[in-house]
Amino acid sequence: MHALRQREGEDINTLTCPTLMNYIKTSFVFLLTGLGFGGSIIVAQFVVGAYPPRPLITAHVHLLLLGFMLTIVMGVATWT
């Protein structure tokens, strides 16, 4: 039996700790920021015609792989 089983009429937010919710929320901030960087890379390369600088590509990959993926995995692993 799972320790955090939801009872009838009980709000799911009372079952999760604030740290867990911060992991999940922070991961989506990383996702949106990484997608924003990726969008700017696409616009710079295909619309403007200028190849984006290497640090911008590195930041984009870092935000998505380490920021989003690691944080969402930690949040979900803490949840279960």
C-alpha positions in Angstrom: 0.0 0.0 0.0 1.3 3.4 -0.9 2.0 5.8 1.9 0.4 8.8 0.2 -2.8 7.2 -1.1 -5.5 9.9 -1.7 -8.6 9.5 0.3 -12.0 10.4 -0.9 -12.6 14.1 -0.8 -8.9 14.9 0.1 -7.1 17.4 -1.9 -4.0 16.0 -3.8 -2.0 19.1 -2.8 -2.1 18.1 0.8 -0.3 14.9 -0.1 2.7 16.4 -1.7 5.5 18.2 0.0 6.5 21.8 -1.1 10.0 20.6 -2.1 8.5 18.2 -4.6 6.2 20.8 -6.1 9.2 23.2 -6.4 11.1 20.5 -8.3 8.2 20.1 -10.8 7.6 23.9 -11.2 11.3 24.6 -11.6 11.7 21.9 -14.3 8.9 23.6 -16.4 10.7 26.9 -16.0 13.9 25.3 -17.4 11.8 23.7 -20.2 10.2 27.1 -21.2 13.6 28.9 -21.0 15.3 26.1 -23.1 12.5 26.2 -25.7 12.9 30.0 -25.8 16.6 29.7 -26.5 15.9 27.1 -29.2 13.4 29.3 -30.8 15.8 32.2 -30.9 18.4 29.8 -32.4 16.0 28.8 -35.2 15.0 32.4 -35.9 18.7 33.5 -36.0 19.7 30.7 -38.3 16.8 30.5 -40.8 15.2 33.9 -40.7 18.1 36.3 -40.1 20.7 34.1 -41.7 23.3 34.4 -39.0 24.6 31.3 -37.3 24.0 31.6 -33.6 27.1 31.7 -31.3 28.2 28.4 -29.8 27.6 29.4 -26.1 23.9 30.0 -26.9 23.6 26.4 -28.3 25.4 25.1 -25.3 23.1 27.0 -22.9 20.1 25.7 -24.9 21.2 22.0 -24.5 22.2 22.5 -20.9 18.9 24.0 -20.0 16.9 21.2 -21.6 19.1 18.2 -20.7 20.4 19.1 -17.3 17.9 21.7 -16.2 14.6 20.2 -17.3 15.3 16.4 -17.5 17.3 16.1 -14.3 14.9 18.2 -12.3 11.7 16.5 -13.6 13.3 13.1 -12.9 14.2 14.1 -9.3 10.7 15.5 -8.8 9.0 12.4 -10.0 11.4 10.1 -8.2 10.8 12.0 -5.0 7.0 11.7 -5.5 6.9 7.9 -5.7 
